[in-house]
Amino acid sequence: MVELLSDYGFDESFITTIVDHRAMKFIRDSYLREKRIKAALAKVTVPLRKGQRPSSKAAKGAQKPANQQTRKSATVDQRTRIMDLLNTGD
């Protein structure tokens, strides 16, 4: 439970200062929930289809095409110009 609390920025001695049983129950339940989730995720495997090679989703999504980034900034510039035109009518 100390490790769980340290993930949220509490020091190791914080747990000794808790006097409310409800807070302690909440911390314990959170610890047990996180432990169960980590254990379940460790067991998960994604079956591959025939002829499919393992690939990393992170590697695919890590790089965006340059034209997609340019298109997004161009859209923002167009919106800014349109808002400037609408605001000059005061």
C-alpha positions in Angstrom: 0.0 0.0 0.0 3.0 2.3 0.6 4.0 1.8 -3.0 0.5 2.7 -4.2 0.6 5.9 -2.1 4.0 6.8 -3.3 2.7 6.7 -6.9 0.4 9.5 -5.9 3.1 11.6 -4.2 2.7 10.5 -0.5 5.8 9.7 1.4 6.3 6.3 3.2 5.3 7.6 6.6 1.9 9.0 5.5 0.2 5.6 6.0 1.1 5.8 9.8 -0.7 9.1 10.1 -4.1 7.9 8.8 -6.6 7.6 11.7 -9.9 7.4 9.8 -10.8 3.7 9.1 -12.7 4.7 6.0 -9.6 6.3 4.5 -7.6 3.2 5.3 -10.3 0.9 3.7 -10.3 3.1 0.6 -6.5 2.9 0.3 -6.6 -0.9 0.8 -9.4 -1.4 -1.7 -7.5 0.7 -4.2 -4.3 -1.3 -3.6 -6.1 -4.6 -4.1 -7.9 -3.4 -7.2 -4.7 -2.3 -8.8 -3.0 -5.6 -7.9 -5.9 -7.5 -9.5 -5.8 -5.4 -12.6 -2.0 -5.8 -13.0 -2.3 -9.6 -12.6 -5.1 -9.8 -15.1 -3.3 -7.7 -17.7 -0.2 -9.9 -17.2 -2.3 -12.9 -18.3 -3.7 -11.3 -21.4 -2.4 -12.4 -24.8 -3.8 -11.4 -28.1 -4.1 -14.4 -30.5 -2.6 -13.9 -33.9 -4.6 -14.8 -37.0 -3.1 -17.1 -39.7 -0.3 -15.4 -41.6 -0.2 -12.4 -39.3 3.1 -11.3 -37.8 3.3 -9.6 -34.4 3.6 -5.8 -34.7 3.8 -2.9 -32.3 0.8 -0.6 -32.3 2.9 2.0 -30.6 5.4 2.1 -33.4 2.5 2.5 -36.0 0.9 5.4 -34.1 4.2 7.1 -33.0 4.9 8.9 -36.2 2.3 11.0 -38.0 2.7 11.8 -41.6 4.1 15.3 -42.2 1.2 16.3 -44.5 -1.3 15.4 -41.7 0.4 17.8 -39.2 0.6 20.5 -41.9 -3.1 20.1 -42.7 -4.1 20.5 -39.0 -2.1 23.7 -38.6 -3.5 25.1 -41.8 -7.0 24.4 -40.5 -6.2 26.3 -37.3 -4.9 29.2 -39.4 -8.0 29.3 -41.5 -10.2 29.4 -38.4 -8.2 32.2 -37.0 -8.5 34.2 -40.2 -12.3 33.6 -40.3 -12.7 34.7 -36.7 -10.6 37.8 -37.3 -12.9 38.7 -40.2 -16.0 38.2 -38.1 -14.7 40.2 -35.2 -13.8 43.3 -37.3 -17.5 44.2 -37.8 -17.8 45.9 -34.3 
